[in-house]
Amino acid sequence: MAVTEIQELDTYCSRLLGADQIKDYCPIGLQVENAGPIHRIVSGVTASEALIQAAIEREANAVLVHHGYFWRGEPESLVGMKFRRIKALIDNNIALLAYHLPLDTHAQYGNNAQLGQKLGLMTDGALAAGGTDNLFWYGHLTEPLSAVEFGEHIESVLGRKPVYAGPDQNFGRTSVGYSVRPSEEQPFEERHSEEQPNIKQPNIKQPNIKQPNIKQPNIKQPGTNHPGEDSRLIRTVGWCTGGAQQFVTVAAERGLDAYISGEISEQTTHVARECGVHYFAAGHHATERYGVLALGEHLAEQFDVSHQFVDIDNPA
Ligand SMILES: [Zn+2]
């Protein structure tokens, strides 16, 4: 195969991700150039000093990330931490490719698409949120789960315990791990029986949420429980990776049972409780690992380059 240069990768990714259709908070694509061919790409969530160091150790020619540099509103001067990062890239002839929103919204390589797949969520659609198309994803579970069960599922997939806020007041009541319920000792199928001893009904009434005006033929109205169904169980889920906790209100407006994002703010708790949405803050970093990983793997298939995702641990 022909020698690959960074401009070629940038053009390819921008076209693939539809970057020209998206208004972002930072420059999309090539943020720092290198000279010469690209043989090895290291990818990661954020172009931190630790990720650059990992790229230098692996003799990479390019770093591919979701969170690059030059965010709107930040000081523009190349001083301090920003200088050290960019100097390390240039000194080692490493290019930086950064795709932020395009790598959240893309239908295949986006963080939301990849997270939905990882969690086994059945996607029903995507909405515009915060002025960006296809940023808020929604779908359903193949089988209803309690908040505790869904939290455990998220933890087992992402390797990180989510922070919960919402109508299930028994969630996480024990000091270690999740609250252990008698029902969890039963076989899986039996856990969904109507009898659930020792579980207090949450005190929060399901609010009368107006169905949104958006016409969506052929899609079941989410969050609508049939008579006799347990309203505490999670059937429909919205999700938006990263720091999108504010869209818990979008989940509430659509009548979704649960919402997953990365972070949590003080007010998220109250919105989740009062609107009856099971909210899971599953980690900004943890929810945004999979888009850039999928894109890097794809580039290694399309071009004569190798790719390695480096997971720099981040508790946030
Ligand atoms: Zn992010």
Residues whose N, C-alpha, C, O or C-beta is under 5 A from the ligand:
A	BS01	ZN	G242 G243 E288
